[in-house]
Every structure is written in C-alpha cells, then in structure tokens.
Amino acid sequence: MQSQEKYLLYDDTLKLYLAMLEDINQAKRSVYLQTYIFGNDSIGQRFRQALTEAVRRGVEVKVLIDSWGTAVGQSFFKEFVELGGKLKFFEKIKVSFDVFSRNHRRNHRKLLLIDSNITYIGSANITAYCLSWRECCLRIVSDMLCIVFEKIFSYDYYLSSRFFQNKKYGTKILKGDEMAIVQDIPGTRKQPVKYVFRKLIDSAEKEVVIETPYFLPGSLLKRSLINASKRGVKVTIIVPKNSDVTLFDILRNRYFGTYHKNGVEILEYRPSNLHAKVFLSDNKYFFTGSSNFDYRSFLYMHEINIAGRQPDILRLLTEHIENTKKDCDKFNYEKWKKRHGFQKLVETLLVPFRHLF
C-alpha cells in the first residue's frame, strides 16, 4: 500500500516512478498526466501499460505531452486510445519563419493528478534516460490542492493546440492549501516566476539557496543575487558539474567567476546530472516545480510550481538540499581563471544565443 503521509519528497528517480505507478494502479476515478518528455523506452512502456490498464478499469485517463520534448507519437498509445484513453500533444512543431520563437514555446510542466486527491509536482519527466539523475518531486495528498491543479490541467489540455491563450489565467498565481501555485506561459511581460524569484531574493535577510540544472538568469536576477550577497546574505547556487547540455555548461561557466568574486557560493554536484529545481529563502520560503533558472524557462516555457511557507514541505526541501550538498565540490576559481583560450572563445560565440538555452 502507498503511504498516506500528506507530504513526501522523491529525489531518487526510480523510487519516484515506482510510487507514481503504484498510485496509477490504485486509481479509482481519474488520472491526469502532463509531462515534457515521455520516453519510448522501458519506463515509458511501464507507464503506458499502467495508464492503459487504468482505462480498462473504467478510470478517466487524460495524457498531455509536449510534442517537442517527447520521443513517442500517436501510434505508441494505440491501445490506450482505442480503449478510451484521452491523449493530446502540445503545440506540434510547425515550419515557419517564426521557428526560433513560436516553436520554442513549449509545455515544460510536470504533473500527475490522481482521483482529485493526490498531486505529484516537480522536475522529473517520464523516461529511462534520467533514471540516474537527481530530481525533486513532491507527492501531496490534498483534495483542495489537487482540485486546483485539475482546473489548470483541464485548461492546458483544452488549449493544447491553440497558440493564443488567456494570459491573465495562464499567469495567475493561485492559492491552494497553505501555498501558492505559480504558473508561467511564454511571451508575457510580467513573467510571474521571475517576479517571485526577484521578490524573494531582494527581500532575503540571511540566506538564499538555488538548486537548478540550468543556471543562466539574465541581468536583473544576476544583479539581485550579487546585491543580496553584498548586503550580507549567504547566496548559494547548486548546479550539476556536468548537465545533459554541454554547450549550456560552457556558456554558464563563463559567468561563475563574477559570482564568485562577489561572494556567491557555487557548488557543483558530482555523481550525475542534477535536474532538481528548488529555491529556499531564509529557511522560511520555498519554491519548487518545473521552472529552471534560465532565459529559456522564463521566456519560452509553460511552467508550473508551488511556493509558500508550509513547514513540512520546507523541512523536506531543506533535507533534500543538505543531502545534495554532501556530493558537491566547491567552484574552483583558480582553475576557472586558467581555462583554455579556446573555451573562452566558444563561450563568447555562444553569448548571442543565450536566450535559446
């Protein structure tokens, strides 16, 4: 039997998948799954089987997958659809002169909603490719919260193939069960996720911790982080030593020296790709979900996160961060200064393309 604790955190990807599959297998009324990547591999096949069996039991099952991120097509879900499962692919790739903006506007959200009661939200996709990665995904048992997420999912599902969306709804910060749901959609001036990050950094008094696979925040957030450090706030950035996007790492590393010289601590996670997305401030506030700390996430992605002061979630996220730190190396500034001239050249050449990473 699955645990009935209200809040659980999974940072081991295999344990997360097993928990998600168990909840799908026990679902009685509804299963709604939204993901950026759905792999055509052993993990994708396990989830397809569980989703198909749920439909066979009479459970309402809806699946929303991003058409850019996924490796599967309609035929992969043939039996699932024939039995009555509902499947949509978000914004299929279109050949157009606007390829570098419209086609980059992707649905990066990760949600699993079970029986209007259980919510999974976090960083993990559905694929064997990331089994060794360190993720961060919360399992929350709450009718109130899950029902709010169901409304968001239903809106996304309905508009999955429509480019023009209700920006007021898509960026509205919603309240649910002791926390806020922070959404983002592409091309908005307000950019709620970025706004919340800046607000929390600018108001921090003691400590800011950012754990992200992709750290390339832009000038405003960069200034906020450096100013926080200068006023005595301990600012810690945790990134993978080597992410799954090598060119991004090269561009990211270009700016580490500046952060280091301004007192920002940079930690590099050794064992594998660190794919978790966590923000903590003053041991009082948390922010976690699908958003990365980079241009592309802020500008081009549909994202979904939760934020708040809920003490049990804050404790789980703090424990997760402390365990992550145990497998990190401190940024080596002296080694960074001596990096090869060719690497510096590549960094410079990548700068004009920073918004696409």
Secondary structure, DSSP 4 states (H G I P E B T S, - for coil): -----SEEEEEEHHHHHHHHHHHHHH-SSEEEEEES-B-SSHHHHHHHHHHHHHHHTT-EEEEEEETTT-S--GGGGHHHHHTT-EEEEES----STTTTTGGG-EE---EEEETTTEEEEES--BSGGGTTSEEEEEEEE-HHHHHHHHHHHHHHHHTTT-SS--HHHHTPPEE-SSEEEEEE-TT-SS-HHHHHHHHHHHH-SSEEEEE-S-EE--HHHHHHHHHHHHTT-EEEEEEESS-S-HHHHHHHHTTHHHHHHTT-EEEEE-SS-B---EEEETTTEEEEES--EEHHHHHHEEEEEEEE--HHHHHHHHHHHHHHHTTEEE--HHHHHT--HHHHHHHHHHGGGGGG-
